[in-house]
Amino acid sequence: MNNFTFYNPTKIIFGKGELKKLDSLVPKNARVLVLYGGGSVKKFGTLDTVLEELKKSKRDIFEFSGIEPNPKFETLMKAVEICRKENITFLLAVGGGSVMDGTKFVSIAVSATEFVGREKELVYTGHNGITLKSALPIGTIVTLPATGSEMNSGGVITLGKDKLAISNPLTFPLFSILDPTLTYTLPSTQVANGIIDTFIHTIEQYVTYPVHATFQDRTSEGILKTMIEIGKETIDNPTNYDLRANLVWNSSMALNGLIGAGVPQDWSIHLLGHELTAVFGIDHAKTLAIVLPSLWRVRIKEKEAKLAQYAQRVWHITEGTTREKALKAIQKTEEFFNSLGISTKLSDYGVTEHQINEVVQGLIRHNFTNISETGDLTPEVAKEIYLKSL
């Protein structure tokens, strides 16, 4: 096991009806900006409940709506201006990963006063390495389990055609309320996306190479097995509390730092996927499902040992050579994604071979030229993966 430092200060309030604790979690004299996306939090009453709770104390409450999937820098800067104008002291994100990611950027941008007028630099530098004494405190209310943003300090912001990762220890939410019943009204495709996102977050911290990290491996395998067991069932039975509760909690655990502590990580699936979203507008999770099987087939030599372990412990594949087990596990994984209604082929999204070069150029432009857990996934290898995904 590698050396590591583990830090996660986020308080989790989990369960049915736990929104009633919101008033006790937000400072009584706060000037609160509630951030959310489209109309679903209004349509299904979540926003009304949030505002009722906040109004139990004498707080000044402001709203900001319209944070889109893959939150745009230009949209978020409008929220930053509101914070500056109204002297906002607390941010409350109500929604899924995009709303939470966007709120983290707002938190940093408002506080980084030396970057006024050049906030784009905060995105291009990813926040990390920028010394800040403070950031606006954040709370979250999760309505879409997927990204784990409610329990980590990272996010992804869209600037033009670029999807760029941001991170800063100051953007850990102070608290996150996870009420599985708030996810009941999600469209099935969004639930499927959340399952895929959770699954592949786990994979990228697990299917690398062995370092004898038993706890991390077994915990990762537990998350993966859970997603396989409940995935299709929670889509088909959206109001089954136990199924949805397990999806919500596993999504948080997949990316809160626990299973990634002390192990090599490979985020090349995400990096290759981001370029597909940027160029073609394909949902984030769907790009991950496209990239993963092809990446594994191209890089089977580098990942063979952990793929075989994954085959045996997660899929119960016990017969055959190490290579044969690995290949069977890839096939089973692809079938699992397909069972959720998610295609693993770029061609199903209208992408053709002659468009692949544009995607590869995006990787080069972002300096993602030596990625993976071993740093040897070059643009040439990436192109092979994309082509195999067709």
N, C-alpha and C positions, 0 to 999 in steps of 0.2 A: 504494500500500500504506500502511495506517495504521501509526502508531508502535506498538510493543509491547515487552513484557518477557516472555521465555520462560524458564521454570524448571521442571525436572522431575528430581528427585534419585533416582527409583526405579530400583533395579538389577533387570534382568530376567534370569532364568535360564530359558532356553527349550530344550525338546526332550524326547525320549523318555528316561525313566529319571532325569531330573534331580532327582527327590525325594531321591536319595541325597546331595545336597549340603546338605540342610536342616541337618544337625548343624553344619556349618561356618558357617552363616549366622546362627544364633541364639546369643546370648551363653551361654557355658558355665555360668555361675552364675545364669541367669535363672529367675525364677518365672513360668512360662508358662501363660497361659489359652488353650486351643484352643477356638475358637468355630466352630460349624457349624449347619446347619439341620435337615433331617429325617433319615431313616434311610439315605439313599443312600450317604453317605460310609462308613457302617458296612457296609452290605450288600455293597458292591463292594470292600471292603478298603482303601480310601484312608486311612481314619482309622487303621487298624492300622499301616500303613506309616509314617504321620506320627509316631505315638507311638513306634514302634521307633527311628526316626531321632533323635527328641528324647531318648530314654533312653540314647543312646550316651554322653552326658555327664551329670554329676550335677546335673540340673535337677529342680526341683519342678514337676510338671505337673498342671494342673487342666483340667477340661472344662466347656463350657457348650453345650448343644444346644437346639434348638427355635426358632432365629431363623427367622421365617416370611417368605414373599414379602411385599414391602412391609413391612419390619421395624417392629414396633410399639414405641413408646417404653416401654410398661410391661414388655415382655419384656426390652428392653435394659437397663433399670434393675436387673433381677435380676442381670445380668452385672456391672454397675457395683458392686453390693453385694459380689459375690464378690471383685472386684478390691480393694476397700477392706479387706475382712476378711482376705484371704490375702496382702496386700501384693504383688500381681501387678506384675511389672516388664516383661513382654513379652506382646503379643497376637498370636495367630496365627489368621487367618481361613482356613477351609477350605471352599470352596464357590463360589457365584456372587455376583452383584452385591449381593443383599440382605444376605448374610452380611458381605461386605466393607464395605458402607455402614454396617451396624449396628456393626461393629467400630470404625469411625472415630468414631461417636458415643460409644462406650464410652471410647475413648482420650481424648477431650476431656472428657467428664463426670467421669472419675476425676481428671483433672488440674486442672479448674476448681474448686478447693476453695471459692472464694467463692460458688459456686452450689449448694452442698449444700442439699438441700431445695427448691430451685427450679430443677431441671434442665430443666424445660419451657422455660424462657427460652432455653436453648441451642439448642433446636429453632426457636423462633419468631424468634430473631435470626439463625439460620442459621450460628452460630459466627463468621462473618466479622465482623471489627471488634472481636471480643473479644480483648484482649491476653493472651496466655499465654506464659510463659517456656519451657514444655515440655509435651509430651503423651506418653502411653505409646507406645513404638515399636510399629509394626505390621509384620508380614510376611503375605503372602497365598499361598495355593495355589489356583489357579483350576480349578474343575471345570465351569464353565458360561461360555462366551465370549459376552458380550453388552454389558455396561455400560461396560467399560473402567475400572472402579473400581480395578483392580489397578495402574493407572498414572496415577491422578489424585488430587486431594485433595477430591473432592466426594462427595456421597451424598444419598439421599432417605430420610426417616424419616416414619412414619405416626403421627400424634397424633390420636386420635379419628377423624374423617372427613377430616382434613387430611393431604395428602401434601406435605411441606415439604422444600426443598433445604437442605443444610448444606454448608459449605466452610471449610477452614482450611489454610494451607500446612503446618501441623504434621502433617496427617493423610495426607500422601503416604506410602505404604508404603515401608519401607526396602528391601524386596526383594519380588519376586513370582516364584513358580515357575509356569511355563506349560508343562505337559506335555500335548500334544494327546491322548495316549492316555487321559487321565483323563476325557475328554468322550465316549468311545465309547458309554457306556451311557446317555446322555441320551435321554429320550423325544423322538420326532421333533418334537412341538409345541414343546418347549423349544429345540431347535436352530433351528426356524423363528423363534421369538421372538428368539433371539440374532442371527440374520441381519437381521431387521427392525430391531432396536435399533441394530446397527452401521450399517446403511444410513442410518437417519434421523439418527443422531448426525452422520454425515457431511453429510447434506443440510442440516442446520440451520446448518452453518458454511460452506456452499457456495452454496445457492440463495437468495441475498439480492439484492445489486446489485454490479456490477463495481467493483473498486478496483485492478485491474491487479496482482493478487497471483498471478503465474504459477505459482510453486512450490506454493502452497497449492491453487490450482485443479487443477493437474495431479495432485497427490497425492490430492486428494479424488476426482477422476475415476477414478484407479486403484483406490481402495478400492471405489467404487460398481461399477465394471466387474467387479472380482473377486467381489463378492457376487452379481452377476447370473450370472456364469459358474459359480461353484461352489455356489450356494445349493441348488438342487434336488438336485444331484448328491451333496452331502455329507449331505443328509437320507437319500437312497436308499442311500448307501454309507458308513455311519457309522464303519467301521473303516479307511477309506482314509486313511492317515496324511497324505499330501500335501494332500488336500482339507481335512482338519480342521485341520492346522497353519496353513494360510492363513486359515481362519476365525478361529482363536484370535489370530493376530498382527494381522490387520486390525481385529479388535474392540478391541484395545489401542490401535492407532494412531489409531483414529477419535476417541478422546476423551482423548488424553494432552497436549493443548494445541498440538500441532504444526500441524495444519491450520487451527486457529482463530486462530493468531497473525497479527495485522495485518489481519484481515478483519472485516467486520460479521457478527454472528451473530443468528440468529432462533430462540429457544427456545419460540416460541408453540405449536408442535406438541406439545411435551412438556407445557407448562402446561395446554393444553386436554385433553390425554390424561390427565393426573393427576386431573383432576376426574371423568373417566369411570370411572377405577379406584376413586376414593373413593366415588362414589355407587352404581356398579353392580358393582364387583368384577371388572371385565374385566382380563385380563392387561395389564401395562404396554405391551408391544410391540404387542399387538393394538389398543390404543387409538391408538397412533401410526399404524398402518396405516389405521385408520378416518379419522383427522383429516386426514392429509397430502393425499390427492387432493382433498378438498373445500376445504381451505384454499387450495390452489393455484388451484382454479377460481374461488373467490371473489376471490382477491388476484392474479389473473393480470396485471393492469396493473402492479402494483408489482414483480412478479418476472419479467416477461416476458423481459428481456434475459438473465438467468442461466438461465431455463428453456430458452430457445432454445439457449444454449450447451450446457447439459446434454443437450438433445435431440440435438445434432449430435455432441458428443464422446463421450457415453456410449451413446446408442442409435443412432447413425449415421443420424439423420434429417436429410437434406440438402435435401429439396424442400419448397416452400411458403413462405409468409410467416413472419415471426418469430412471430406469433400462432399460426399453423397448426402450426409446429414445436413450440411450447410445449404446445399442446393434445394433440398426438400423444404427446409425452413423458409427459404426465400419464396418458394411457390406457395406455401401455406399462408405467409404474410400477405402476399398479393391477393390471394383468395379471400382473406379476411377483409381487406379494404374493399374489394368488390362486393362482398356481402352487405356492406354498409351503403351501397349505392354509389361508391366512389370509383371512378375509372383511374387506371394507372398508366394510361397511354396518352401522350401528348397529341397524337393525331385525333383523338376524340374531342379535343378542344380546338380543332381547326389549325393546329400548328403543322407546318411543313418543313421539310429538310432545309430548304434554302433560307429559312428564318433563324436557324440555329446560330449562325455566326453572329448575329446581332446580340443574342443572349450571352454568348461567350465574351463578346467585346465589353459587355457590362461588367463581367467579373474582372476583366483586365483593368477597366477604368477605375474600379474600386480597390484595385491592388490585391484582389483575392487570387493570387497566382501560385501560392504554395500553401494550400489549406489541407485540412484533415488532421487526425491525431498524430500523424507522422510528418506532416508538412510536405507531402509529395504528390498532392492532387493538383496538377498543373492545368492550365487552360486546355491543353491537348487532351488530357484525361477527362476533363469536364465535357468537352465536345463529344467524346466517345459515349459518355453517360447520357447526355441529351439525345444523341442519335439513337441509342438503344432504347430510349424511352418512347420513341415514335411508334 
